[in-house]
Amino acid sequence: MSTPVHGISKTSIYVAAGRAVGAREPDPSVRNPDFLAEQLLGDPAALGVDHPAVRALSLAYDAAMQDPEVIGIVRAMMVRTRFIDGALERAIAAGATQVAILGAGFDSHAYRCRELLQGVRVFEVDRPATQALKRQRVNEVLGGPPENLTYVPIDFQHEDLRDVLARHGYDMTQRTFFILEGVTMYVREESVRSTLSFVAAHPPGSSIVFDFVSRPMVDFLASGTLDTVPALARPAFQRFMNLLQDEPWLFGVPVEGEREFLANVGLELREAFVIGGEESLKRFTTKADGTQIGAAAIAAATARFMERLREMGDAAQSALMDPERVRQQQRLMSYQLAEAVVV
């Protein structure tokens, strides 16, 4: 999907860094459970990605969590990881005997959930270069993979997922749980539909967790315009665009159209919510004392941001920050997490 950094995409490093920083949170009620992310990433200085989320690995947790960019990715990864972990537990309890992780990257479920996955076959599917580095890191820091894990290298552009999995002992007749994290936005619609149709061909009770963006968000990023981004926010936005330079977003679901989209490929939506929305923050980032991860730092940064806009006398830019306008933009350009099931 991108020009590799040591065989790994820049965005996979960025999100793994977010999980690693979140795993340092002192409060266990919200801490990111991916305690292996930092070990699998290794030395952040050797990763070749210059972004606050990666640099945060070299800072103390409290210092790192003063940066709104870092807070944003840490929160998003807390939501993603904790929701996926919960869905995985439910799927195994309901009788799933296979787990397929598509576009696995630095995913750590096979290694940190060994007890849960005893007796379950796990398949990690990814590009050969990405998988080679992953296997190297697993061997170096964990002493090797668990016996129930099968690595499945694939050329996504030229090989059929069903055929490649079958060659590695995958059984289509087994109830299966799929993880498709950080993938759908980077591939074209026909590929997303084909993958989800493959999931739907499994026995009833099989399920998938995946994240997705809206079609307006993909169109906005493709336009390359910064006119609707407040000037003071453009440096952070540009850093995000730099991450996507070799990994453009290609696919988004029509706004509020996820249920129909899934029905058309044979799946039933069980749950969907906006990552970073009020519901997700309350559910996954609220600490035991009732405060939310990074809320005070974000509030302070927002106040400084608005004050600088007023000092600049930029009424047009201030209007872009109108709360009602912001809510409308969030609805149109949402980033969501969903679970769907085969019925």
ZAZADREN-518039 format. One record per residue (C-alpha): x, y, z; residue number from 1. Coordinates in Angstrom, 3 decimals. Each point is the difference from the previous one (the first is absolute). Layout:
BEGIN
<east = X | north = Y | up = Z | n = NUM>;
...
//
This chain:
BEGIN
<east = 0.000 | north = 0.000 | up = 0.000 | n = 1>;
<east = 2.927 | north = 2.361 | up = 0.454 | n = 2>;
<east = 3.668 | north = 0.573 | up = -0.441 | n = 3>;
<east = 1.235 | north = -2.224 | up = 2.820 | n = 4>;
<east = 1.848 | north = 1.186 | up = 3.056 | n = 5>;
<east = 2.068 | north = -3.077 | up = 0.811 | n = 6>;
<east = -2.697 | north = -1.958 | up = -1.813 | n = 7>;
<east = -2.860 | north = 1.566 | up = 1.977 | n = 8>;
<east = -2.425 | north = 2.768 | up = -0.976 | n = 9>;
<east = 0.304 | north = 3.347 | up = 1.771 | n = 10>;
<east = -3.578 | north = -0.119 | up = 1.228 | n = 11>;
<east = 0.446 | north = -3.419 | up = 1.604 | n = 12>;
<east = 2.909 | north = 1.428 | up = 1.988 | n = 13>;
<east = -2.082 | north = 3.048 | up = 0.941 | n = 14>;
<east = -2.934 | north = -2.020 | up = 1.345 | n = 15>;
<east = 2.230 | north = -2.515 | up = 1.795 | n = 16>;
<east = 1.726 | north = 2.944 | up = 1.689 | n = 17>;
<east = -3.415 | north = 1.222 | up = 1.128 | n = 18>;
<east = -0.722 | north = -3.400 | up = 1.551 | n = 19>;
<east = 3.426 | north = -0.079 | up = 1.647 | n = 20>;
<east = -0.384 | north = 3.433 | up = 1.607 | n = 21>;
<east = -3.517 | north = -0.875 | up = 1.157 | n = 22>;
<east = 1.310 | north = -3.166 | up = 1.629 | n = 23>;
<east = 1.960 | north = 2.237 | up = 2.401 | n = 24>;
<east = -3.191 | north = 1.589 | up = 1.437 | n = 25>;
<east = 0.071 | north = -0.538 | up = 3.791 | n = 26>;
<east = -3.762 | north = -0.597 | up = 0.325 | n = 27>;
<east = -0.695 | north = -3.655 | up = -0.894 | n = 28>;
<east = -3.675 | north = 0.751 | up = -0.653 | n = 29>;
<east = 0.909 | north = 1.841 | up = -3.221 | n = 30>;
<east = 3.570 | north = -1.126 | up = -0.703 | n = 31>;
<east = 0.574 | north = -1.326 | up = -3.499 | n = 32>;
<east = 0.331 | north = -3.771 | up = 0.515 | n = 33>;
<east = 2.606 | north = -0.370 | up = -2.745 | n = 34>;
<east = 2.993 | north = -0.349 | up = 2.308 | n = 35>;
<east = 2.023 | north = -1.550 | up = -2.849 | n = 36>;
<east = -0.285 | north = 2.906 | up = -2.467 | n = 37>;
<east = 3.135 | north = 1.743 | up = 1.248 | n = 38>;
<east = 2.057 | north = -3.197 | up = -0.058 | n = 39>;
<east = -1.093 | north = -0.846 | up = -3.528 | n = 40>;
<east = 0.816 | north = 3.505 | up = -1.226 | n = 41>;
<east = 3.476 | north = 0.028 | up = 1.481 | n = 42>;
<east = 2.219 | north = 3.107 | up = -0.041 | n = 43>;
<east = -2.162 | north = 2.975 | up = -1.088 | n = 44>;
<east = 3.074 | north = 1.814 | up = -1.343 | n = 45>;
<east = 0.500 | north = -2.799 | up = -2.526 | n = 46>;
<east = -3.528 | north = 0.144 | up = -1.388 | n = 47>;
<east = 0.529 | north = 2.879 | up = -2.407 | n = 48>;
<east = -3.339 | north = 1.675 | up = 0.784 | n = 49>;
<east = 0.147 | north = 3.573 | up = 1.308 | n = 50>;
<east = -3.319 | north = 0.586 | up = 1.743 | n = 51>;
<east = -0.938 | north = 1.098 | up = 3.543 | n = 52>;
<east = -1.620 | north = -3.398 | up = 0.698 | n = 53>;
<east = 3.267 | north = -1.799 | up = -0.750 | n = 54>;
<east = 2.150 | north = 2.569 | up = 1.788 | n = 55>;
<east = -2.283 | north = -0.419 | up = 3.022 | n = 56>;
<east = 1.505 | north = -3.444 | up = 0.566 | n = 57>;
<east = 3.170 | north = 1.775 | up = 1.139 | n = 58>;
<east = -1.866 | north = 2.184 | up = 2.524 | n = 59>;
<east = -1.483 | north = -0.602 | up = 3.415 | n = 60>;
<east = -3.709 | north = -0.816 | up = -0.278 | n = 61>;
<east = -1.264 | north = 3.167 | up = 1.705 | n = 62>;
<east = 2.212 | north = 2.169 | up = -2.212 | n = 63>;
<east = -1.082 | north = -1.804 | up = -3.171 | n = 64>;
<east = -3.667 | north = 0.438 | up = 0.881 | n = 65>;
<east = 0.216 | north = 3.794 | up = -0.101 | n = 66>;
<east = 0.010 | north = -0.071 | up = -3.820 | n = 67>;
<east = -3.502 | north = -0.103 | up = -1.554 | n = 68>;
<east = 1.338 | north = -1.939 | up = -3.004 | n = 69>;
<east = 1.324 | north = -2.698 | up = 2.302 | n = 70>;
<east = -3.182 | north = -0.006 | up = 2.059 | n = 71>;
<east = -2.070 | north = -0.437 | up = -3.145 | n = 72>;
<east = 1.756 | north = -3.143 | up = -1.208 | n = 73>;
<east = 0.311 | north = -1.428 | up = 3.528 | n = 74>;
<east = -3.736 | north = 0.413 | up = 0.558 | n = 75>;
<east = -0.871 | north = -1.479 | up = -3.401 | n = 76>;
<east = 2.178 | north = -3.037 | up = 0.653 | n = 77>;
<east = -1.484 | north = -0.461 | up = 3.490 | n = 78>;
<east = -3.431 | north = -0.129 | up = -1.616 | n = 79>;
<east = 1.048 | north = -2.316 | up = -2.818 | n = 80>;
<east = 2.050 | north = -2.420 | up = 2.066 | n = 81>;
<east = -2.407 | north = -0.324 | up = 2.917 | n = 82>;
<east = -3.031 | north = -0.440 | up = -2.260 | n = 83>;
<east = 1.734 | north = -2.623 | up = -2.150 | n = 84>;
<east = 1.195 | north = -1.860 | up = 3.084 | n = 85>;
<east = -3.553 | north = -0.117 | up = 1.337 | n = 86>;
<east = -1.387 | north = -1.217 | up = -3.326 | n = 87>;
<east = 2.684 | north = -2.674 | up = -0.173 | n = 88>;
<east = -0.903 | north = -1.254 | up = 3.480 | n = 89>;
<east = -3.692 | north = -0.155 | up = -0.936 | n = 90>;
<east = 0.753 | north = -1.839 | up = -3.234 | n = 91>;
<east = 2.105 | north = -2.665 | up = 1.718 | n = 92>;
<east = -2.617 | north = -0.418 | up = 2.728 | n = 93>;
<east = -2.625 | north = -0.472 | up = -2.729 | n = 94>;
<east = 1.968 | north = -2.800 | up = -1.636 | n = 95>;
<east = 2.386 | north = 1.516 | up = -2.553 | n = 96>;
<east = 2.830 | north = -2.445 | up = -0.730 | n = 97>;
<east = 1.991 | north = 2.145 | up = -2.439 | n = 98>;
<east = 1.256 | north = 3.580 | up = 0.099 | n = 99>;
<east = 1.144 | north = 1.711 | up = -3.201 | n = 100>;
<east = 1.886 | north = 3.298 | up = 0.281 | n = 101>;
<east = 0.076 | north = 1.678 | up = -3.400 | n = 102>;
<east = 2.736 | north = 2.560 | up = -0.601 | n = 103>;
<east = 1.473 | north = -0.991 | up = 3.360 | n = 104>;
<east = 2.862 | north = 2.490 | up = 0.250 | n = 105>;
<east = 1.093 | north = 0.242 | up = 3.654 | n = 106>;
<east = -3.180 | north = -1.676 | up = 1.287 | n = 107>;
<east = 0.801 | north = -1.822 | up = 3.249 | n = 108>;
<east = -3.130 | north = -2.052 | up = 0.710 | n = 109>;
<east = 1.590 | north = -3.352 | up = -0.804 | n = 110>;
<east = 2.777 | north = 0.675 | up = 2.524 | n = 111>;
<east = -1.644 | north = 1.859 | up = 2.902 | n = 112>;
<east = -3.283 | north = -1.980 | up = -0.075 | n = 113>;
<east = 1.559 | north = -3.480 | up = 0.056 | n = 114>;
<east = -2.152 | north = -1.279 | up = 2.836 | n = 115>;
<east = -3.223 | north = 1.205 | up = -1.636 | n = 116>;
<east = 1.028 | north = -1.478 | up = -3.352 | n = 117>;
<east = 1.015 | north = -3.444 | up = 1.219 | n = 118>;
<east = -1.545 | north = -2.518 | up = -2.352 | n = 119>;
<east = -0.736 | north = 2.710 | up = -2.604 | n = 120>;
<east = 1.884 | north = 0.257 | up = -3.291 | n = 121>;
<east = 1.273 | north = 3.488 | up = -0.766 | n = 122>;
<east = 0.984 | north = 1.247 | up = -3.463 | n = 123>;
<east = 1.938 | north = 3.218 | up = -0.553 | n = 124>;
<east = -0.337 | north = 1.170 | up = -3.598 | n = 125>;
<east = 2.285 | north = 2.717 | up = -1.335 | n = 126>;
<east = 2.464 | north = 1.025 | up = -2.698 | n = 127>;
<east = 3.267 | north = -1.989 | up = 0.008 | n = 128>;
<east = 2.249 | north = 2.975 | up = 0.842 | n = 129>;
<east = -2.178 | north = 1.107 | up = 2.900 | n = 130>;
<east = -0.312 | north = -3.527 | up = 1.274 | n = 131>;
<east = 3.755 | north = -0.610 | up = -0.177 | n = 132>;
<east = 0.713 | north = 2.901 | up = 2.340 | n = 133>;
<east = -2.844 | north = -1.016 | up = 2.299 | n = 134>;
<east = 1.372 | north = -3.544 | up = 0.261 | n = 135>;
<east = 3.484 | north = 1.325 | up = 0.680 | n = 136>;
<east = -1.261 | north = 2.153 | up = 2.855 | n = 137>;
<east = -2.098 | north = -2.864 | up = 1.419 | n = 138>;
<east = 3.025 | north = -2.282 | up = -0.002 | n = 139>;
<east = 2.226 | north = 2.645 | up = 1.589 | n = 140>;
<east = -2.265 | north = 1.177 | up = 2.806 | n = 141>;
<east = -2.370 | north = -2.926 | up = 0.564 | n = 142>;
<east = 2.144 | north = -2.986 | up = -0.908 | n = 143>;
<east = -2.285 | north = -0.989 | up = -2.877 | n = 144>;
<east = -3.710 | north = -0.288 | up = -0.790 | n = 145>;
<east = -2.537 | north = -2.258 | up = 1.748 | n = 146>;
<east = -0.605 | north = -3.401 | up = -1.573 | n = 147>;
<east = -3.582 | north = 0.821 | up = -0.997 | n = 148>;
<east = 1.046 | north = 2.966 | up = -2.185 | n = 149>;
<east = 0.425 | north = -0.262 | up = -3.758 | n = 150>;
<east = 1.611 | north = 2.806 | up = -1.976 | n = 151>;
<east = -1.599 | north = 0.484 | up = -3.424 | n = 152>;
<east = 1.977 | north = 2.218 | up = -2.402 | n = 153>;
<east = -2.069 | north = 1.406 | up = -2.830 | n = 154>;
<east = 0.262 | north = 2.348 | up = -2.957 | n = 155>;
<east = -3.329 | north = 1.768 | up = 0.465 | n = 156>;
<east = 0.088 | north = 1.394 | up = -3.526 | n = 157>;
<east = 0.394 | north = -3.304 | up = -1.816 | n = 158>;
<east = -1.022 | north = -2.859 | up = 2.297 | n = 159>;
<east = -3.413 | north = -1.177 | up = 1.158 | n = 160>;
<east = -0.480 | north = 0.042 | up = 3.777 | n = 161>;
<east = -2.064 | north = -3.185 | up = 0.039 | n = 162>;
<east = 2.551 | north = -1.956 | up = -2.054 | n = 163>;
<east = 3.012 | north = 1.211 | up = 1.979 | n = 164>;
<east = -1.603 | north = -0.806 | up = 3.349 | n = 165>;
<east = -1.043 | north = -3.460 | up = -1.223 | n = 166>;
<east = 3.626 | north = -0.791 | up = -0.868 | n = 167>;
<east = 0.916 | north = 0.683 | up = 3.630 | n = 168>;
<east = -2.562 | north = -2.325 | up = 1.558 | n = 169>;
<east = -2.853 | north = 2.448 | up = 0.473 | n = 170>;
<east = -3.450 | north = -1.581 | up = 0.328 | n = 171>;
<east = -2.969 | north = 1.915 | up = -1.446 | n = 172>;
<east = -2.437 | north = -2.224 | up = 1.900 | n = 173>;
<east = 1.155 | north = 1.237 | up = 3.416 | n = 174>;
<east = -1.657 | north = 2.857 | up = 1.895 | n = 175>;
<east = 2.557 | north = 2.776 | up = -0.292 | n = 176>;
<east = 0.709 | north = 3.405 | up = 1.523 | n = 177>;
<east = 1.640 | north = 2.551 | up = -2.318 | n = 178>;
<east = 1.994 | north = 3.097 | up = 0.852 | n = 179>;
<east = 0.303 | north = 2.544 | up = -2.810 | n = 180>;
<east = 1.594 | north = 2.944 | up = 1.779 | n = 181>;
<east = 1.393 | north = 3.008 | up = -1.836 | n = 182>;
<east = -0.534 | north = -1.524 | up = -3.447 | n = 183>;
<east = -3.283 | north = 0.915 | up = -1.709 | n = 184>;
<east = 0.883 | north = 3.632 | up = -0.734 | n = 185>;
<east = 3.174 | north = -0.983 | up = -1.880 | n = 186>;
<east = -1.589 | north = -2.317 | up = -2.581 | n = 187>;
<east = -2.568 | north = 0.496 | up = -2.742 | n = 188>;
<east = -3.680 | north = -0.684 | up = 0.479 | n = 189>;
<east = -0.011 | north = -3.214 | up = -2.025 | n = 190>;
<east = 2.715 | north = -1.442 | up = 2.251 | n = 191>;
<east = -1.886 | north = 0.967 | up = 3.161 | n = 192>;
<east = -3.181 | north = -1.593 | up = -1.359 | n = 193>;
<east = 1.879 | north = -3.149 | up = -1.019 | n = 194>;
<east = 1.581 | north = -0.376 | up = 3.455 | n = 195>;
<east = -3.287 | north = 0.540 | up = 1.838 | n = 196>;
<east = -1.794 | north = -2.416 | up = -2.356 | n = 197>;
<east = 2.664 | north = -2.570 | up = 0.844 | n = 198>;
<east = -0.768 | north = 0.510 | up = 3.695 | n = 199>;
<east = -3.726 | north = -0.380 | up = -0.695 | n = 200>;
<east = 0.630 | north = -3.403 | up = -1.621 | n = 201>;
<east = 0.928 | north = -1.438 | up = 3.428 | n = 202>;
<east = -2.347 | north = -1.857 | up = 2.354 | n = 203>;
<east = -2.630 | north = 2.009 | up = 1.917 | n = 204>;
<east = 1.427 | north = 1.568 | up = 3.134 | n = 205>;
<east = 3.263 | north = 0.931 | up = -1.704 | n = 206>;
<east = 0.751 | north = 3.681 | up = 0.441 | n = 207>;
<east = 2.343 | north = 2.830 | up = -0.899 | n = 208>;
<east = 1.208 | north = 3.193 | up = 1.623 | n = 209>;
<east = 1.234 | north = 2.728 | up = -2.327 | n = 210>;
<east = 0.467 | north = 3.754 | up = -0.118 | n = 211>;
<east = -1.001 | north = 2.273 | up = -2.856 | n = 212>;
<east = -0.242 | north = 3.623 | up = -1.036 | n = 213>;
<east = -2.749 | north = 1.916 | up = -1.777 | n = 214>;
<east = -0.052 | north = 0.736 | up = -3.699 | n = 215>;
<east = 0.117 | north = 3.808 | up = 0.571 | n = 216>;
<east = 3.198 | north = -0.425 | up = 2.022 | n = 217>;
<east = 1.677 | north = -1.928 | up = -2.820 | n = 218>;
<east = -1.127 | north = 2.625 | up = -2.518 | n = 219>;
<east = 1.284 | north = 2.810 | up = 2.234 | n = 220>;
<east = 3.444 | north = -1.570 | up = 0.377 | n = 221>;
<east = 0.183 | north = -0.666 | up = -3.738 | n = 222>;
<east = -0.793 | north = 3.653 | up = -0.767 | n = 223>;
<east = 3.219 | north = 1.118 | up = 1.655 | n = 224>;
<east = -1.579 | north = 3.284 | up = 1.112 | n = 225>;
<east = 0.694 | north = 1.524 | up = 3.408 | n = 226>;
<east = -2.450 | north = 2.876 | up = -0.376 | n = 227>;
<east = -2.427 | north = -1.397 | up = 2.561 | n = 228>;
<east = 2.735 | north = -0.815 | up = 2.511 | n = 229>;
<east = 0.743 | north = 2.880 | up = 2.421 | n = 230>;
<east = 3.461 | north = 1.379 | up = -0.712 | n = 231>;
<east = 1.265 | north = -0.818 | up = 3.488 | n = 232>;
<east = -1.030 | north = -3.648 | up = -0.450 | n = 233>;
<east = 1.644 | north = -0.454 | up = -3.381 | n = 234>;
<east = 3.428 | north = -1.170 | up = 1.238 | n = 235>;
<east = -1.577 | north = -2.944 | up = 1.858 | n = 236>;
<east = -2.266 | north = -0.745 | up = -2.943 | n = 237>;
<east = 2.978 | north = 0.087 | up = -2.350 | n = 238>;
<east = 1.883 | north = -2.468 | up = 2.187 | n = 239>;
<east = -2.924 | north = -2.390 | up = -0.325 | n = 240>;
<east = -0.076 | north = 0.521 | up = -3.767 | n = 241>;
<east = 3.722 | north = -0.786 | up = -0.138 | n = 242>;
<east = -0.709 | north = -3.375 | up = 1.605 | n = 243>;
<east = -2.507 | north = -0.688 | up = -2.777 | n = 244>;
<east = 2.234 | north = 1.205 | up = -2.814 | n = 245>;
<east = 0.791 | north = -3.525 | up = -1.190 | n = 246>;
<east = -3.121 | north = -1.541 | up = 1.541 | n = 247>;
<east = -2.948 | north = 1.991 | up = -1.350 | n = 248>;
<east = -3.492 | north = -0.614 | up = 1.312 | n = 249>;
<east = -2.078 | north = -1.496 | up = -2.798 | n = 250>;
<east = -3.241 | north = -1.260 | up = 1.515 | n = 251>;
<east = -2.659 | north = 1.426 | up = 2.261 | n = 252>;
<east = -3.534 | north = -1.057 | up = 0.888 | n = 253>;
<east = -2.862 | north = 2.390 | up = -0.853 | n = 254>;
<east = -1.040 | north = 2.078 | up = 3.009 | n = 255>;
<east = -2.361 | north = -2.051 | up = 2.188 | n = 256>;
<east = 0.064 | north = -2.726 | up = -2.643 | n = 257>;
<east = 1.992 | north = -2.685 | up = 1.823 | n = 258>;
<east = -2.990 | north = -2.256 | up = 0.751 | n = 259>;
<east = -1.119 | north = -0.099 | up = -3.647 | n = 260>;
<east = 3.573 | north = -0.436 | up = -1.230 | n = 261>;
<east = 0.500 | north = -3.042 | up = 2.245 | n = 262>;
<east = -3.380 | north = -1.491 | up = -0.910 | n = 263>;
<east = 1.012 | north = 0.140 | up = -3.661 | n = 264>;
<east = 2.995 | north = -2.247 | up = 0.707 | n = 265>;
<east = -1.944 | north = -2.423 | up = 2.194 | n = 266>;
<east = 0.821 | north = 1.280 | up = 3.486 | n = 267>;
<east = -2.134 | north = 1.439 | up = 2.787 | n = 268>;
<east = 1.229 | north = 3.015 | up = 1.915 | n = 269>;
<east = 0.175 | north = -0.732 | up = 3.719 | n = 270>;
<east = 1.444 | north = 3.319 | up = 1.173 | n = 271>;
<east = 1.691 | north = 3.091 | up = -1.399 | n = 272>;
<east = 1.176 | north = 3.200 | up = 1.664 | n = 273>;
<east = 2.243 | north = 2.985 | up = -0.700 | n = 274>;
<east = 3.560 | north = -0.351 | up = 1.254 | n = 275>;
<east = 0.621 | north = 3.145 | up = 2.029 | n = 276>;
<east = -3.703 | north = 0.721 | up = 0.267 | n = 277>;
<east = -1.685 | north = 0.664 | up = 3.331 | n = 278>;
<east = -1.196 | north = -3.595 | up = 0.397 | n = 279>;
<east = 3.393 | north = -1.558 | up = -0.664 | n = 280>;
<east = 1.849 | north = 2.411 | up = 2.289 | n = 281>;
<east = -2.440 | north = -0.597 | up = 2.845 | n = 282>;
<east = 0.152 | north = -3.760 | up = -0.476 | n = 283>;
<east = 3.717 | north = -0.555 | up = -0.543 | n = 284>;
<east = 1.998 | north = 3.017 | up = 1.229 | n = 285>;
<east = -1.731 | north = 0.986 | up = 3.257 | n = 286>;
<east = 2.249 | north = -0.719 | up = 2.960 | n = 287>;
<east = -1.030 | north = -1.311 | up = 3.383 | n = 288>;
<east = -0.138 | north = 3.559 | up = 1.381 | n = 289>;
<east = -2.506 | north = 1.044 | up = -2.696 | n = 290>;
<east = 2.415 | north = 2.072 | up = -2.086 | n = 291>;
<east = 0.864 | north = -0.840 | up = -3.583 | n = 292>;
<east = 3.471 | north = -0.748 | up = -1.324 | n = 293>;
<east = 1.647 | north = 3.234 | up = -1.135 | n = 294>;
<east = -3.152 | north = 2.111 | up = 0.490 | n = 295>;
<east = 1.692 | north = 2.748 | up = 2.020 | n = 296>;
<east = 2.888 | north = 0.333 | up = -2.460 | n = 297>;
<east = -2.371 | north = 0.137 | up = -2.980 | n = 298>;
<east = -2.197 | north = 2.605 | up = 1.699 | n = 299>;
<east = 3.039 | north = 2.154 | up = 0.749 | n = 300>;
<east = 1.317 | north = -0.364 | up = -3.542 | n = 301>;
<east = -3.415 | north = 0.880 | up = -1.450 | n = 302>;
<east = -0.217 | north = 3.117 | up = 2.151 | n = 303>;
<east = 3.476 | north = 1.094 | up = -1.146 | n = 304>;
<east = -0.950 | north = -0.722 | up = -3.604 | n = 305>;
<east = -3.164 | north = 2.110 | up = 0.153 | n = 306>;
<east = 1.808 | north = 2.833 | up = 1.746 | n = 307>;
<east = 2.637 | north = 0.088 | up = -2.745 | n = 308>;
<east = -2.742 | north = 0.100 | up = -2.635 | n = 309>;
<east = -1.561 | north = 2.982 | up = 1.762 | n = 310>;
<east = 3.383 | north = 1.731 | up = 0.271 | n = 311>;
<east = 0.500 | north = -0.490 | up = -3.723 | n = 312>;
<east = -3.392 | north = 1.565 | up = -0.645 | n = 313>;
<east = -0.830 | north = -2.920 | up = -2.276 | n = 314>;
<east = -3.787 | north = 0.036 | up = 0.137 | n = 315>;
<east = -0.311 | north = -2.388 | up = -2.942 | n = 316>;
<east = 2.180 | north = -2.596 | up = 1.673 | n = 317>;
<east = -1.813 | north = 0.471 | up = 3.306 | n = 318>;
<east = -3.289 | north = -0.682 | up = -1.770 | n = 319>;
<east = 1.392 | north = -3.360 | up = -1.120 | n = 320>;
<east = 0.271 | north = -0.940 | up = 3.684 | n = 321>;
<east = -3.676 | north = 0.672 | up = 0.751 | n = 322>;
<east = -1.154 | north = -2.974 | up = 2.132 | n = 323>;
<east = -3.018 | north = -0.778 | up = -2.173 | n = 324>;
<east = 2.109 | north = 0.142 | up = -3.152 | n = 325>;
<east = 2.603 | north = -2.250 | up = 1.600 | n = 326>;
<east = -2.682 | north = -2.562 | up = 0.932 | n = 327>;
<east = -1.328 | north = -0.004 | up = -3.557 | n = 328>;
<east = 3.498 | north = -0.520 | up = -1.389 | n = 329>;
<east = 0.580 | north = -2.853 | up = 2.429 | n = 330>;
<east = -3.205 | north = -1.682 | up = -1.184 | n = 331>;
<east = 0.958 | north = 0.325 | up = -3.664 | n = 332>;
<east = 3.652 | north = -0.972 | up = 0.450 | n = 333>;
<east = -0.245 | north = -2.697 | up = 2.621 | n = 334>;
<east = 2.464 | north = -2.753 | up = 0.828 | n = 335>;
<east = -1.817 | north = -3.031 | up = 1.365 | n = 336>;
<east = 0.475 | north = -3.427 | up = 1.505 | n = 337>;
<east = -2.478 | north = -2.778 | up = -0.715 | n = 338>;
<east = -0.781 | north = -3.610 | up = 0.743 | n = 339>;
<east = -2.006 | north = -2.053 | up = -2.496 | n = 340>;
<east = -1.201 | north = -3.587 | up = 0.153 | n = 341>;
<east = -0.919 | north = -2.815 | up = -2.360 | n = 342>;
<east = -3.640 | north = -0.970 | up = 0.547 | n = 343>;
//
